[in-house]
């Protein structure tokens, strides 16, 4: 087989893989097609890997160290498979952060390994001021920030790292940003005999980027974490795209651009859902805040299982608001069973989905899709809110911040201005919680003290199971 033919096969395979990436990403927008889309993207990646190993040439020679490459692929596949199969739905955000961080680390290591091999011809003609250097330095910085930030996000989501709510951290972050870009400019103004002579500077840049990644995520907490996960995901995509520029690899470039652009769009949507600006995300200036102290909580009112069953059974419209508590209790399947039971009694049941409910974007969609809840029943918060005044019962299961009226009536609240599900506008409200603990934003929710609210305490799965039994007896 001639060199031209091998190159053609490689380029065609990259083109097909890129198309599969695009179609796969498109199909991820709908739960019914998401699994097929994920499979298509995986096939595209497998094709790109196999053809690269078979046909890519390095200085006219085939790729070496095949045994090491295949061993690394096999080891990573086995570890990734085992982790993904065993992970609980409640730990899915941590898994996303971990895997995203690994992608950032890979991009940073590629840049670190390629830095001392910048072409002597480029350096002789342009110094370090060339596109090759720019791609390497940006890949190093963005990949390092993504890795360090994702690891901190993993620790925070897993409850191992707390928040540092100090206002001075935003200034530290801004100083790191200025320092990093200044250092990049400084490196690119140099004219060494070889880029290998500048490796100490590359390690300094790596250290600055890792520190910025840590300080960038450290002050962020509460309900703001979905925005951070989305932003870090876009960082990893951009870092991968830098590798595509570096190696003139079309499929790597396409994959990176798709991930980076999709993550950026999702970040903007999450910022809108959280009523935050993208600038505040970048400097790590959100989270925290206070809450008006002149507002009295009032008294809570509980509801018995029998009364809750009667109220639900004789309603015309019921809206279920799922939250992280539903995921913790692994109650999505039993919740779907209750929904079907109510529908058999002629009740119209829908789910109100807030964009940032849970711990990552789309968490509730994934959770309910796992229980085979029809996609058409999952209604976004801005679409369901107009229906709530005509809803007989809103059932809040483990949600907190996304139904908090402080977002509209408490200017002192850190979530003030955040679009929420207006559960308080329904005729009746049933809130399922294990206790009166505060949500992820660590603020009081006065919905629980509303005159129309009744609390049903206990584990969500057990409560719904008992509720189903009561409904069947009516």
N, C-alpha and C positions, 0 to 999 in steps of 0.2 A: 504493500500500500504506500503510495507516494506521500511526501510531506504535505503537498497541497490538499490531497484528499483527506488526510488526517486533520488538518487545520479546518477544512470545510465541515467535517463531521462535528468537530468541537464547537465551531461557531453556530451550527444549526442546532446542536443540543442545547447551547446556551439560550438561543432564541426560543426554543420550545419550552425550556425551563422557565424563562421569563414570562411567557404567555401563561403557563400554568400557575405561576405566582399571582399574576394579575387576576385570573379567573378565580383562583382559590381565595384571594382576599375579598373579591366581590361577593362570593358566596358566604363568607363569614358574616355578612350583614344580616342574614336571616337564619334563625335557629334551625329551621328545617333543612337548610342546605349547608350548615356550618361544618358538619362532620365530613361531608363530601368535599367541601372546599379545602379543609385541612388535609385531606388525603391527596387531593390534586397538588397542593403546594409541596407536600412531602415527596410525592413522586418526582416533581420538578427538581427538588433538591438532590434526591438520590441520583437522578440522571446527570445532573451537573457534576456531582462528586465522581461518579463512575467514569464519565467521559474525560474528566480532567486527569484522573489517574492513568487512563489508557492512552490519551492522545496529546496531553500537554507536554511541551518540550522546554527544557531549561538549557539555554545555550546549545540548542540542537540535539540535546540528549534527553532520553525519557526521565521521568521523575524517579529518583532513587528512594531508598528506605521504605519500600512498599510494605514490608512486614510491620515496621513501626507505625506507619499510617493506618493500616488495616487494624492493627491491634488497638490503637487509640480510638478508632471509630467503633470497634466492637465493644470496648470497655465503656465508652461514653453512652452507647446505645443501651447497654444492659443497665447501667446505673440510672439513666434517665427513665427508662421503662419502669424499673422497680419503684422509683420515687413517685412517678406519675400514677401508677396503679394503686399504691398504698396510701397516697395523700388523701386526707379527709377534705370534704368540701369547705369546711371552715378554715382550712389551711391553704386554700387555693391562692389567696393573695400573696402569702409568703412564698409559695412555689413560683409564682409569676416573677416576684422580685428576685428570687434566687437565680432562676434561669436567665432573666434579663441581665443580671449582674455578670453571669458567666459570659454572655455575649459581649458585653462591654470589656471584660478582662481580655477576651480573645483578641478584640480589635486593638486594645492598647499594647498587648504583647507583640502583635504583628508589627506595629509601628516601632516599638522598641528594638525589635530584631532587625528591621530594615534600615533604621537610622544610620548605622555605621557603613551602610552599603550604598549610600547615595552616589550616583554616577560622578566619577572624577571629571568627566567631560563637562557635566553641568556645573560643577563647582568651579572649574577653570574658566568657564565662559560667563557664568552669572553669579558666582559665589553661592551662598545658601538661598539666595532670592530666586527660587524657581518653584514650579508647580509640584514637583516631586516632594520637595521639602515641606511645602504647605500641607499636602495630603498627609504626610507622616506626622507632623506636629499636631494637626487638628485631630487625627485619629487617636494619637496618644492622649491628648487632653480630654476629648469627649468620651473616649472609652474608659479612661481612668475615673472620670467624674461619675459616669454611669455605674461602674463597678462599685465604687465606694458608697455612692448614694443608695444603690440597690441593697447593699449589705446592711446599711443602717436602717433602710425601710423594712427589710426582712426582720431585723431585731426589734423594731418598734411594733410591727404588726404581730409579732410573736410574743410580745409582752416582755422582752428581755432588755429593752432599752427604753428609758423614759424620755420625756420631752424636756428641753432646756428653753424655757420661755424668757429669754433675756433680750432686750431690745438692741443691745450692743452687737449681737451676733450678725445682724443685718449689715452693719458697718464692716465687720470682719469679712463677711462674704463679698462685699463690694471691693474691699481691699485685695482679696484673693483674685477676684476677676481682673482687676486692673493689673495686678502683679503677673498673672498668667499671660495676659495678652501683651503686656510689656516685655515679658521674657521671650515670648515667641518672636516679637519684632526684633529684639536684641540678637537672638540666634540667627535670624535671617539676614541681619546686616553684616555678619561675620564673613570672612573669606579665608577659611583654613585650607591647608594642603589636603586634608581628608576629613570627612565628617566623623570618622572614628575618633579624631582628636577631641570632638565636642561631646562625647558620651557622658562625661560628668554633668554637663548642662542638661542633657536629656533626662538623666536621673533626677536632677533638681526639679525639672518641669513635671516629671511624673509625681514626685512627692507633693508639689504644690497642688496638682490636680486632685490627688487622692484626698488631701486635707480639705480642699474646697468641696469635694463630694460629700465628705463627712459633715462639715459645717452647714452645707446647703440643706441637708435633710434633717439634721438634728433638731432645729427649733420647730419643725412642722409636726403637727399632731392633730388630734381630733378628727373631725369630718373632712379635713383637707387632704388626707392621705391618698384618696383616689386620683387627685390631680397630679400628685408627685409620681405615682406609679406610671401614669400615662406619659408624663414628661420624660422620665428616665427611659421609658421604652423608645421614645422618639430619639433620644440621645444615642442609644445603642444602634438604631437604624442608621443614623448619620455617620457614626463611627465605622460601621460596616461599609457604607458607601465610600468612605475615604479609602478603605482597602481596595474597593473596586477601581477607584481612580489610580491607586498606587500600582496595581497589577494589570491595569487595562483589561479588567475582567468584567464583561458585560452583565453576566448573571449576578455576580456579587454586587455590582453597582445597582442593578434593578431591584434586587431584594432589599438592599439598604435604603434606597429611595422610597420604596413602598412602605417599609416599616417606619422610616423617619417621617414621611408625610402623613401617614395614617395616625401615627402617635401624636404628631403636632396638631392635626385637626381634632383628634379626640381630646387633647389637652385644652384646646380653645373651648370646646363644648363643655368640658368639665369645669373650666373657669367660669363659664356662663352659668352653669348649674349651681356653682358655689358662690357666685357673685364676687369673684376675685379677678384681679388683673393679672395678666401673664407676667408683667414686670415684678409683681409681688411674689410670684412663684419663683422666679429666677433668683431673687435676692433673699429668698427664704424668710419673708416678712409677714407671713400670715400664720393663723393659729393664735391662741391666746385671747386676750381681750377680757372684758368683764361682763357683768350682768347687773341689771338694775337691782339695787338692794331694797328699794322701797315697795316691792311687790310681794304680797303675802301669798304663800302657797295655797292655803285653804285646806279642806278636808277631802280625803279620797273616799270613794264609795265602791264597795265590792259587789260582785254579782255571783249568784250561785250557778252551777252547771245547768240546773233545770231551767232557771230563768233565761240564761243565755241561749239554751236550745230552743225554748219557746219563741224568743225574740227573733232568732235567725230563721226558724222554720216558717213563721208567719209573716216574713218580710217579702217584699216584691223585688227589691234590689239590695244586694250586698256587695261591698267592695272590701277586698282583703289587701292590707298593706304589709308586705313581707319586709323583714329587716335581718340584721345579723343574727338576732336571737333565733330566728327560724333555722338558719344554717347551723348554729351551735347545737340546737336540739335535734338536728337531722330530721326535721318534721315536714319536709317538703312533700313526701309521698302521702303521708297521712292527711296533710292539708288538702291535697288534690282529691283524696277520697271524700273528705267532708264537702268539698266543692261539688263533686258529682252527686252526693246524697242530697244536697240542698236543691240542685237543679232538678232532681227527680220529683221534688215537691213543688216545682214551678218557680223557684227563685232564680233570678238573673244574677249570676256571680261573675265579677271581674276582679283583676289584680291591678293595683296601682303601683307602678314601678317608678321609683325615683332614680335618676341617673347615677347617683353616688350612694345608693343604699348598699350596705355591706362594707367591704373593705377594698373594693376595686371596681372600676367601671364594668357594668354588665354583670356584676356578681349575682344579683337576684334572677336575671334572665337565665344564666347558666344553671343556677340552682333549680329553678322551676322547670326548665327544659329537661333536666335529668329525671324529673318526676312525670314527664310527658304531659305537662300542662299545655294545652293548645296555645300557639303563639298569639292568635287573635284575641285571647283573653288578657294578654299582658299589655296594659295601657300606660303610656308615659304620663307623668304627673301633670304636665301642662294640658293634656287632653282629658284627663279624668277629673280635674278640679271643677270644671263647669257642671259636671254631673253630680257632684257630691251633695248639693242642697236638696236634690231629689232622691238621695240614697237613704234607705231605711236604717242600715247598719254599716258602719265601717269597723272592720276587725283589724286591729293593729297587732301584728305578731312579731315581737322582738325589735320593732323599729323605734327609734327615739328621735334623733336630731332631724330626720327628714319629715317629721310631722309636728315639729315644735313651733307653736305660734309666736315664739319670741322672734322668729325670723321676720315677722311682720309688725309686731307691736312693741318691741323692746329695742330702742336704739342703742342701749348699752350692751347688748348681747353680741358676742363674737360672730354669730351667724345672722345678724340682722341684715336684711336685704337678700338673703339666700332664698331662691325659689323652693317652696316646700309643698307637700301634699296637704291641702287644707281640710284635714280630717274633722276639725271642729265645726265645719259647715253641715255635716251630715246630721240626720235626726237623732241617731243614737251611736255611741262609740263604745266598743269593747276592746280593752287593751290587755293583751296577754304578756305578762312579764314574770320573771322569777322573783323579783323584788322591786324595790323602789330605787335601785341603783341608777346613776346617771349614764347617759350615752357616751359615745366615743369623744364627743366634744366637751364632756365633763361639765355640762350646764344643766340647770333644772328645766324640766319640761312641764309647763303649766297646763298642757292638755290633759294630764292625768288628774287634775283638780277641777276640770270643767264639769258643769252641772249635768251634762249629757254623757259623761264618761263613767263607765263601770270597769273596775279592775278585776281580772281573772288571774290570780297568782298561781305560779307553778311552772314546771317544765312544759314548754310549748307542745312537745310531742305527747306527753301524758295528758295534758289538758284537752288537746284536740281529740285524742282517742276517747276520753271520757265523754266529751261533748258529742261525738258521733253516736255513742251508745244511747245518750239521752235523746238525741234527734230521732233515732230509730224507734224509740219507745213511744213517740208522740203519735 
